[in-house]
Amino acid sequence: MNSRHSNTLLAGLALLLFVFAWYSLGEREKAKSGAQTEKSEVTNDAVAEPGVIARTEAGAVATPIASPAASPALAPELASKALVLPLIENIRQEVAENPHHTPPSLIAFAQHLAARMEHAEGSSDSRAARVLFEELAQCMSTGHGAGRVPQLQVSCLTNAERLAIKYPELRDAAKKLREQAPQDVKTLMRALDQAAG
């Protein structure tokens, strides 16, 4: 695996782990105070065309695109597949089953997103970036409803902003995504911005 892919994958995993840990602490505090978690909405199955984000069914375990134990190389075929967002219930189930390891669905999402970002940033035209940006915007459009995964929304927003740096025509849309983000996502983004310096 070349260092560029390795760095992108490691950065994506680090971001997801940081955001997941940050969010998990908040969830524990809510649970202690007696707050109830929201139920997930089922939208569609995990098969989708590029440009359309799919969601797994509630209670189903998202099938990782690449096994975490497999070779860390990013599979080139991931660059042409639509993002599949794992449901928060699945992430919680994976954490409950193995609390000392990163949930496989988050690893699969990070690998997939890294492959899509590499493809979009390495493309000679902006078409791949625009398609991916629309998927990232869909991730954010799940908004304030049940079943959303704020730490994945932070990852989507971060990568949308990263695309906007390379493709200036996306800057206004990226700014609007941040402005319209749910409050908990904005809080996590501010924490990441402060951590980045």
Buried (B, 14 or more C-beta within 10 A) or exposed (E): EEEEBBEBBBBBBEBBBBBBEBBBEEBEEEEEEEEEEEEBEBBEEBEBEBEBBBBBBBEBBBEBBBEBEEEBBBBEEBBEBBBBBBBBBBBBBBBEEEEEEBBBBBBBBBBBBBBBBBBBBEBEEBEBBBBBBBBBBBBBBBEEEEBBBBBBBBBBBBBBBBBBEEBEEBEEBBEEBBEEBBEBBBBBBEBBEEEEE
